[in-house]
Amino acid sequence: MRRAMARAAVGDDDYGEDPAVNELQRQAAGILGMEEALFVPTATMANLIAVMCHCQRRGAQLLLGRDSHLHLYEHGGAAQVAGVHSQALPDLPDGTFDLDRLELTIREAHGSRYHPRPELICLENTHSSAGGRVLPLTYLQQVRRLADRYGLRVHMDGARLMNAAVAQDVDPAQITQHCDSVSLCFSKGLGAPAGAVLAGRREFVAEAWRVRKLLGGGMRQAGVLAAAARVGLEHAEATLRRDHDNARRFAEGIQELNSPVCSVNLAAVETNIVMVSIRGGWLSPTELCEHLRAVSEEELAETGQAVSVLLFPWSAHTVRAVWHRDVSARDTELAKNKLEFVARKCQEKLALGLRPTPPSAGGS
């Protein structure tokens, strides 16, 4: 990626003169099965642009998941910037909506003079908070039919869309055919330092360019970033398959432990994310992460290795582990062994009536 960035032919992207950006947009549009695509700094900006283009009436309603990234982690841009009202629906464990409830919400709004008028449905694929779950193709077809029945549009937050395509062994266009627009992030599993695209029909992307300019997303010699994104796209299938395999091995290792400290729902591990459940109430997710990060003299003496694993305390009872292109099969094995060591030591202390406390963080 760094070599490609150094060699990139660049120009002023704000005037459409950057050849690397233009080629990336053409390539991404083809992969996503859309007429055109627009390069933007982040997927958060791509999602906000999509909302602003689809919902041009202030007070229009956006239907999305209560645990979706767009709802929780994008600073309420739909409300702050676009003046759009978000109606959050409960996410099912697999990242989908209950379609009956979705339709009832739409019908109630259409039948009332007091409700905001829904104009857009936003989906997230893969669904991060659900642990990287992939939205089934039949579900996407059903959402599309429902949207068409009531005159709504569908946007997909596809930050990890390529993970979904690899997991389902389909072309990305088979997923996006059910959407009016889609965002794709290059700095997640594809490993680029920055950037995303927003794709859709030609007239939609033309309007998206105007909104990107409004939000300050016009860039000059952006080809250095586009070059890295193209490398990520070209190696996506091999990279993401490896990530998925490594995540699966890690999850299987946790299941084999059969530990009273932690567990995993193997059926929910579909891509590069593993949600580790903390059992028994002896440790909080934050405490388990501290144990995994820290290295002790005892660990060095027993294993001969200093391994520090960085996981994320996701919720009150869950830790999240995410794989990317820089985490190898060997790294995965070391992380699995470290978790086994930590779980065993915690069990030993608990058996003695002691509360496990992590050593000072360190190691390599």
C-alpha positions in Angstrom: 0.0 0.0 0.0 2.8 2.4 0.9 4.5 1.7 -2.4 1.3 2.3 -4.3 0.7 5.5 -2.4 4.2 6.8 -3.2 3.8 6.0 -6.9 0.2 7.3 -7.3 -0.5 9.7 -10.1 -2.5 12.5 -8.5 -4.4 15.6 -9.4 -7.1 17.9 -8.0 -10.0 15.6 -7.0 -12.2 18.6 -6.2 -12.1 19.3 -10.0 -12.4 15.6 -10.9 -8.8 15.6 -12.1 -7.2 13.0 -9.9 -6.7 9.9 -12.0 -6.2 7.5 -9.1 -9.4 8.7 -7.5 -11.3 8.5 -10.8 -10.1 4.9 -11.4 -11.0 3.9 -7.8 -14.5 5.3 -8.2 -15.0 3.5 -11.5 -13.7 0.2 -10.1 -15.8 0.5 -6.9 -19.0 1.3 -8.8 -18.4 -1.8 -10.9 -17.8 -4.1 -8.0 -20.9 -2.7 -6.2 -23.1 -2.9 -9.2 -23.9 0.8 -9.1 -23.8 3.4 -11.9 -21.3 5.6 -10.1 -19.3 6.0 -6.9 -17.9 8.9 -4.9 -14.7 8.8 -2.9 -15.1 10.4 0.6 -12.8 10.6 3.7 -14.9 8.3 5.9 -17.8 5.9 5.9 -19.5 8.1 8.5 -19.5 11.0 6.0 -20.7 8.6 3.3 -23.7 7.6 5.4 -24.5 11.2 6.3 -24.4 12.2 2.7 -26.7 9.3 1.8 -29.2 10.4 4.4 -29.1 14.0 3.2 -29.5 13.0 -0.5 -32.4 10.6 0.2 -34.2 12.8 2.8 -34.3 16.3 1.5 -37.3 17.4 3.5 -36.4 18.5 7.0 -38.3 16.3 9.5 -38.3 13.3 7.2 -38.0 10.0 9.0 -35.2 7.5 8.8 -35.8 3.9 10.0 -32.7 2.1 11.3 -31.6 -0.3 13.9 -31.3 0.7 17.6 -27.8 -0.8 17.7 -26.6 0.3 14.3 -23.4 2.2 13.8 -25.3 5.1 12.1 -27.6 5.5 15.1 -25.0 5.0 18.0 -21.6 6.0 16.7 -22.0 8.8 14.2 -22.8 11.7 16.6 -26.4 11.9 15.5 -25.4 13.6 12.2 -28.8 12.7 10.7 -30.4 15.0 13.2 -27.7 17.6 13.8 -26.8 18.2 10.2 -29.6 16.8 8.0 -32.6 17.6 10.2 -33.8 14.1 9.8 -35.8 12.2 12.5 -34.5 8.7 13.3 -36.9 6.0 14.4 -34.8 3.3 15.9 -36.2 -0.3 15.7 -35.0 -3.2 17.8 -32.3 -5.2 16.2 -32.7 -9.0 16.3 -29.6 -11.0 17.4 -28.6 -11.6 13.8 -28.7 -7.9 12.9 -32.0 -7.9 11.1 -35.4 -6.3 11.8 -38.6 -8.0 12.5 -40.2 -7.2 9.2 -43.8 -7.2 10.6 -42.8 -4.6 13.1 -41.0 -2.6 10.4 -44.1 -2.6 8.2 -46.3 -1.7 11.1 -44.1 1.3 11.9 -44.3 2.5 8.3 -48.1 2.0 8.1 -48.7 3.8 11.3 -46.7 6.8 10.0 -48.5 6.8 6.7 -51.9 6.6 8.4 -51.3 9.6 10.7 -51.0 13.3 10.3 -48.9 13.5 13.4 -46.1 11.1 12.7 -43.0 12.1 10.7 -43.2 10.6 7.2 -40.7 7.8 6.7 -38.6 8.1 3.6 -35.5 5.9 4.1 -34.6 2.5 5.6 -30.9 2.0 6.6 -29.4 -1.4 6.9 -25.9 -2.4 8.2 -24.0 -5.2 6.6 -22.2 -6.8 8.2 -23.8 -5.8 11.5 -21.0 -4.7 13.9 -22.9 -4.7 17.2 -24.4 -8.2 16.3 -20.8 -9.5 16.0 -20.2 -9.2 12.3 -23.4 -11.0 11.3 -24.2 -11.1 7.6 -27.7 -10.0 6.4 -29.3 -12.9 4.5 -30.0 -12.2 0.8 -33.7 -13.3 1.2 -34.0 -10.7 4.0 -32.6 -8.0 1.8 -35.2 -9.0 -0.9 -38.0 -8.7 1.6 -36.9 -5.3 2.8 -36.6 -4.1 -0.8 -40.2 -5.3 -1.6 -41.4 -3.6 1.6 -39.7 -0.3 0.7 -41.1 -0.4 -2.8 -44.6 -1.0 -1.5 -44.5 2.2 0.6 -42.3 4.3 -1.6 -39.2 4.3 0.6 -35.6 4.1 -0.4 -32.9 1.8 1.1 -29.4 2.7 2.0 -26.9 0.1 3.2 -24.1 1.0 5.6 -21.7 -1.4 4.0 -18.6 -0.5 5.9 -17.9 -4.2 6.1 -19.8 -5.2 2.9 -16.8 -7.1 1.5 -16.8 -9.3 4.5 -20.4 -10.1 3.9 -19.7 -10.9 0.2 -16.8 -13.2 1.1 -18.8 -14.9 3.8 -21.8 -15.6 1.5 -19.5 -16.4 -1.4 -21.3 -14.0 -3.7 -20.3 -10.9 -5.7 -21.0 -7.6 -3.7 -23.4 -6.6 -6.5 -25.7 -9.5 -5.5 -26.0 -7.8 -2.1 -26.3 -4.2 -3.2 -28.9 -4.9 -6.0 -31.5 -4.6 -3.2 -30.4 -1.0 -2.2 -30.6 2.5 -3.7 -27.2 3.4 -2.3 -24.4 1.8 -0.4 -21.3 3.0 1.5 -18.1 0.9 1.6 -15.2 1.6 4.0 -11.6 1.0 3.0 -10.1 1.4 6.4 -11.8 -1.6 8.1 -10.9 -5.1 6.8 -9.4 -3.8 3.6 -6.7 -2.2 5.6 -6.3 1.2 3.9 -5.3 4.2 6.1 -8.5 6.2 5.2 -11.3 6.6 2.8 -14.7 5.2 1.8 -17.0 5.4 -1.2 -20.7 6.1 -1.6 -22.3 4.5 -4.6 -25.7 4.7 -6.3 -27.4 6.0 -9.5 -25.7 8.7 -11.5 -28.0 11.5 -10.4 -27.7 10.4 -6.8 -23.9 10.6 -6.9 -24.0 14.0 -8.6 -26.1 15.3 -5.6 -23.8 13.4 -3.2 -20.8 15.4 -4.7 -22.6 18.7 -3.8 -23.3 17.4 -0.2 -19.7 16.2 0.2 -18.5 19.7 -0.7 -21.0 21.2 1.9 -19.6 18.9 4.6 -16.0 19.8 3.8 -15.1 16.6 2.1 -13.6 18.0 -1.0 -10.0 16.8 -1.4 -7.1 17.8 -3.6 -4.3 15.2 -4.3 -6.4 12.4 -2.8 -4.9 9.8 -5.1 -2.4 8.8 -2.5 -5.4 7.5 -0.4 -7.2 6.1 -3.4 -4.1 4.1 -4.4 -4.1 2.4 -1.0 -7.8 1.7 -1.2 -7.4 0.1 -4.6 -4.7 -2.3 -3.2 -7.2 -3.2 -0.4 -9.9 -3.9 -3.0 -7.7 -6.0 -5.2 -6.6 -8.3 -2.3 -10.0 -8.2 -0.5 -11.1 -11.8 -1.0 -7.8 -13.4 0.1 -7.4 -11.0 3.0 -10.9 -11.3 4.3 -11.1 -15.1 4.0 -7.9 -15.3 6.1 -9.4 -12.9 8.7 -12.6 -15.0 8.8 -10.6 -18.3 9.2 -8.5 -16.8 12.0 -11.5 -15.5 13.8 -13.2 -18.9 13.6 -10.1 -20.6 15.0 -10.0 -18.2 17.9 -13.7 -18.8 18.6 -13.3 -22.6 18.4 -10.4 -22.4 20.8 -12.6 -20.6 23.4 -15.3 -23.2 22.9 -12.8 -26.0 23.5 -11.7 -24.4 26.7 -15.2 -24.9 28.2 -14.1 -22.3 30.8 -16.4 -20.9 33.6 -14.7 -17.5 32.9 -15.7 -17.0 29.2 -17.7 -18.5 26.3 -18.6 -17.9 22.7 -21.6 -18.6 20.5 -19.9 -20.3 17.6 -22.9 -20.1 15.4 -22.8 -16.3 15.5 -19.2 -16.1 14.3 -19.7 -15.5 10.6 -17.0 -13.1 9.6 -14.0 -11.4 11.3 -15.6 -10.5 14.7 -15.9 -12.6 17.8 -18.0 -11.6 20.7 -16.7 -13.3 23.9 -19.2 -13.6 26.7 -18.0 -13.1 30.3 -19.4 -15.8 32.6 -19.9 -16.1 36.3 -19.7 -12.4 37.2 -16.1 -12.8 38.6 -14.6 -10.5 36.0 -15.9 -7.5 34.2 -15.1 -7.2 30.5 -12.7 -4.4 31.3 -10.9 -6.5 33.8 -10.6 -9.4 31.4 -9.1 -7.0 28.8 -6.6 -5.8 31.4 -5.6 -9.4 32.1 -5.1 -10.1 28.4 -3.1 -6.9 27.8 -0.8 -7.4 30.8 2.3 -9.7 30.9 3.5 -11.2 34.2 6.7 -12.9 35.3 4.5 -16.0 35.9 3.4 -16.0 32.3 7.0 -15.6 31.1 8.1 -18.5 33.3 5.4 -20.8 32.3 5.1 -20.1 28.5 8.4 -18.5 27.7 6.6 -15.8 25.8 5.4 -12.2 26.5 2.1 -11.8 24.7 -0.1 -8.7 25.0 -3.6 -9.0 23.4 -5.7 -5.9 22.8 -9.5 -6.7 22.9 -12.3 -4.2 23.5 -14.8 -4.3 26.4 -18.0 -4.1 24.3 -20.8 -4.3 26.8 -21.6 -5.2 30.4 -20.9 -8.9 29.7 -19.1 -9.0 26.4 -15.6 -8.5 25.0 -15.1 -7.9 21.2 -12.2 -9.3 19.2 -11.7 -8.1 15.6 -9.4 -9.5 12.9 -7.7 -7.5 10.2 -5.0 -7.9 7.6 -2.1 -7.4 10.1 -3.2 -10.2 12.4 -1.7 -13.5 11.3 -2.6 -17.1 12.0 0.4 -17.2 14.3 -0.9 -14.1 16.1 -4.3 -15.8 16.4 -2.7 -18.8 18.0 -0.8 -16.7 20.5 -4.0 -14.8 21.4 -5.9 -18.0 21.9 -3.1 -19.4 24.1 -3.0 -16.1 26.1 -6.7 -16.3 26.7 -6.4 -19.9 27.8 -3.6 -18.9 30.2 -5.6 -16.0 31.7 -8.7 -18.2 32.1 -6.8 -20.9 33.9 -5.1 -18.5 36.2 -8.4 -16.8 37.0 -10.0 -20.2 37.8 -7.1 -21.1 40.1 -7.4 -17.8 42.1 -11.2 -18.1 42.3 -10.9 -21.6 43.6 -8.8 -20.2 46.4 -11.4 -17.5 47.1 -9.1 -14.8 45.7 -10.2 -12.1 43.2 -8.0 -12.2 40.1 -6.1 -8.9 39.6 -4.1 -8.2 36.5 -0.4 -7.5 36.6 0.9 -4.2 35.2 0.3 -3.9 31.5 3.3 -4.5 29.2 4.9 -7.1 27.0 4.9 -7.4 23.2 
